[in-house]
Amino acid sequence: MNSPNKYKYKLLIWLPLAILGLFFLDISLGSVYIPIEEVFNILVGGEIEKSSWQNIILKFRVPRALTAIAVGAALAVSGLQMQTLFRNPLAGPFVLGISSGASLGVALLMLAGSLFTTTFFTSGLGDWLTVIAASLGSGLVLLLVVAVSTRVRDSMTLLIIGLMFGSLTGAIVSILQYFSTGEEIQLYLFWTFGSLGGLDINELKVLGIIVVIGLAVTVAIIKPLNALLLSENYARNLGVNIKTSRLLIILSTSLLAGSVTAFCGPIAFIGLAVPHLARLLFNTSDHKVLMPAAALTGIIVMLVCDIISQVPGSQSILPINAITSLLGAPVVIWIILSKGSMKNTFAS
């Protein structure tokens, strides 16, 4: 094993250790101060000073940190797939209109009328209805994209069509907002901020299962992804079924990005910035290395964003979408400047 490969595999070993440390730090922070030793005792089932601390850690902070792990891995891997499929360094998991479709579903639910919205959200069904509405919206756009992909051979054309779907759904949302009340618009606006802390154990289990399925599909198409990185013609000459591979990539991305958007709201820049960060760290285009690297890097970035969003030492919690954008945009700018051109980001 040569020196560069040793470096890559050492990084793959150190990243999980970094995740473990950040996970512990994440659940140690919050509006209620809990000593570090008490947090450790709660996790290992030891004796604790206050029973209320156990509820805070196990019912609120641990699910939030686990959500950050699922979101980081899902968005990073889906973004890597989109950039490879379209050979476009600015492609992300939402270029197919998945996020816009989810936003349309939630907008139809929240902006449908004050009586309808108030009745369901005060009855305790609001969270699940939001998830269902977002899933149906993203699923509808997915079906349209899949239908189009069977007739379109060029991936760049599919990218443009996905962007048009996003613009169309965005226009409908804008019209709904124009005719809605201030309370309805505020409710919808809070959803667009994104949140990692609103999931209970059952919702977290559903999100985890969907993310695992999406990642499993991704693992099955690593070889076609490596071939597509060069060109569709090259992949076709190697015997890769372009249409099947494209459908599997779209399916995996939709499961990963769609489930995250449904449960946590739209979260920007993770799918765009993290794949570039993984390429920079590992200096490779081989998806056998990049796929786990992107997933682990995405988890680290999301945990860091969650820690920052809690404003350590304060009672405030900032919108996670704002934090990911604040960190993600400079990362992309820095990578462009360090590479000299976005064309060089796919170089091994």
N, C-alpha and C positions, 0 to 999 in steps of 0.2 A: 504494500500500500504506500503510495507516494505521499510526500509532505502535504500538498494541497488537500488530498482526500482525508488525511489525518486531521487537518484543521476543520474540515467540514463535519466530520463525525464527532469531533470534540465539541463543536458548537451544538450539535444535536443532543449531546449529553448534558451540556450546561444549561440549555434553554429550559428543559423540564425543572431543573433545580431552581432557576430564576422564577419560573411559574409558581413553584411551591412556596418560595419566599414571599412573592407578591400576593399570593392567595391569603397567606397568614396575615400579612400586613393589611390587606383589604378588609378582612373581617375583624381586625383589631381596631379599626377606625370607625368613627360615627359620632352622632350627636351625644350619645351616652358614653362616658369614659369607662372602659373596662380594662383592668390591668392585664398586661401581656400574659402573666402566669395563669391568670384566671381563664383567659381565652384558651390557652393550651389545655388546662384541666377540663374544660367543657368539651373540647374536641376528643380527648382521650377517655372521657367518662369518669374523671376523678371528682373529688369533693370540691364544691365551690362555695363561695361566701354568700352569694345572693342567688336565689332561684330565678329572679327576673332576668338576670344576665344570660342564663341559659336560653330563655325564650328569645331574647334579642339576637343572640348568636345563631341559634339553630333555625329559627323561623323567619328571620329577616336578612341577616348578613350573609350567612352561608348560601341561601338560595340566590341572593344578588350576585355573589362572587361566581357561583356556578353558572349563572346566566351569562355573565361576562365571558366566561371560558367558552361556552357554546357559541355565543355571538361572534367572538373574535375568530375562532376557527372557521365558522361557517362563512362569514363575509370574506375573509382572506382567501380561502380556497376557491370560492365562487368567483372572486375578482381575478385570481390567477387564471382560471379557466377561460373567462371572457377575454382577457388580454391575449391569450394564446389562440383562441378560436378566431378572433378578428385581427390578430397580429397588429393590435392597436394599443400602445402603452397608456392611452387615456380611457380605455374601456374599463367598466366596472360591473359589479353584479346587477346593477339596475338599468343597464343600457337597453335591455329588452322590454322596458316599461313595467317591470314587475313591481317596483316601488310605487310608480304612478297608479297602477291598477289597484294596489292595496289602498293607496290614499283615496282613490275614487270610492272604493267600497266603504271605507270609514266615513268619508264625507257624506255619502248617501244616508248612512245610519245617523250621524250626528247632526246633519243639517236638514233632515227630512221634516222636522217640525218640532217645536218645543214640547208639545204634549207627548209625542211618541218618545222623544229622547229622554224627557224627565221620568216617564213611567218606568222605562227599563233600567235606566242608570240608578234610580233610587231603589229599585227592587233587588239590587245586588247582581243582576245579570249583565250589567254593562260591560265588564271585562271580557267575558266569553263572547258576547255579541260583537264586540270590537274585533276580536280574533277571527270570528266567523266571517264578518264583513270584509276584513282585510284579506283573508284567505280566498274568499269567493272573487274578490276584485282581481287579485294577482293571478288566480287560476283562470279567470276569463281571458285575461291578456295572454297568459301562457298558451291557452288553446288556440288563440288567434295567431300567435307567433309560430306555433308548431304547424298549423295549417298552411301558413305562408312559407315556412321553411321547406315543405315538401315540394313547392313549386319554384323556389328560388335556389339557384346553385351557388351564387356568389355570397360569401359571408359578409362582405362589406355592405352589400345591398340589404341583407337581413338586419345589419346594424342600423342602417338608416331607417328601415321600416319600424324597428323597435323604438327608435327615437321619435318617430312620428306618432306611434301609439302613445308614448309618454306625453307628447305635446297635446294630443287629442284629449286624453283623460285629464291633463292639467287644465285645459280650457273649460271642461265640464265642471271641475271643482271650483274654478274661479267664478263661474256663473252661479253655482250653488251658494257660494259665499256672499255674492252680491245680494241675493234675495233672502239671506238668513239674518237672524237676530244677533246682537252682540254676544249673548250668552252662548249661543250655538257655535259661533266663530271661535270664541275663547276655548270652548271644550275641544274643538277640532285642533286648534293651535297647540294646546298642551300635548295632544297626541303626537304632533309632528316634532316636538322637542326630543322624543325618544326617552325611554326609561328602562333601566335594568332592575328596578326594585319592585315592580308590580306583580311578579309572578309568585303563585303559591306552589306547593310541591307537585300537585297534579298537573298544573300548566307546565312546570319545568320538566316533568317526565315526558309530556307530549312533545315539547320542543326538543328535548334530548334525543328522543327516538327518531324524529324527522331528520335532525342534523346527522345522526349516525347513518341513516339510510342514504342521505345525500352524499356523505363522505365515502360510503362503500361504493356507490356508483362511480365516484371520481377515481377511486383506486383501480377500478376495473378498466378505466380508459386512459391510463398513464401512457401506454405505448402509442396510441393514436394521437395523444396530445404532443408527445415528442416529435412525431412525424409532421403534424400540422404546424408546428413551430417554424418549419422551413418553408412549406407552401402546401396548398391543397393538391397541386399536381404531383409534387414529390410524394405526399402521403398516398395518393391514389396509385402511383407506380409501385409503392411498397405493399399494395394490396389492402390498404385501409378503406373500409366502407365509409365514405365521407358523410353520406346522409344519415346512417345509423349513428356514427360518432357524434355528429352535430346534434342529433335529437337527444342522445344521452347527456351531452354537455348541457344542453338547454334544460333537460329534466333535472339534473343535479343542481344546477344554479338556481332553478326555480324553487326546489325543495329547500335549499340552504338559505337563499336570500328571502324567499317568500315567507318562510316560517319565522325568521328573525323579524321581518317587518310586521308580520301579523301579531306577534307576541310583544315586541319591544318598540314598535314604531320605526320610522325610517332613521337609520344611523349612517351618516355620511363618511366618506373618505377612507374607511378601513379597507374596503374592497379595492380601492384605487391605490392607496399608498403602500400598504403592507407587502403586496407582491414585489414591488420595486425594492423595498427595504430588504426582503429576503434574498433577492438576487444580488444586492450589494453586499450582504453579509456572507453569502456562500459562493458568490462569483461563479455561478453555474446556470445553465438553462435546462438541465436534466430534471424532469418532473419527478423522478424517483427521489431526488433530494429536495427539490423545490416544494413539492406538495407538503411533506411533513414540516419543512422549514417555514413555509408560509402559515401553516396552521398554528405552529408554536409561537411564531412571531406575532401573529394576530391575537393570540390569547394574551401575550405579554402586554401588547399595546392596549388592549381593552381593559385589562386589570389596572394599568397605569392611569388610563383615562377615568376609570371608576374611582380610583383613589383621589385623583385631582378633583373630580366632580363633587366629592364629599366635603371639600374645603376643610382639611384637617384643622381642628381647633375651633371650628365654627358650627353653628346650628343649621347652616344653609346647605342645600344640595343643588348644584348647578345642572342644567339640562345636558345629558350625555352627548347629544348631537352637537352641541356647541363646543364641547371639549374635543371630540374627535376631529372636528373641522379645524379647530385652533392648532392641533398637533399635526393633522394630516396634510394640510395645505403647505406648511413650511417644509415638510419632509419631501413632498413632490418637487417643490421649487429647488430644494437643496440637491436632490438627485439629478434634476435636469442640468443644474449648473456644474455639478461634479462630473457628469458624463459628457457635457458639452452639447448634447443633442438627445432628444427622446428616441431617435433612431438607434442609438447605441444601447438602449436598455435591454434589448433581447440578445445582446452579444454574450457568449459564454466566457 
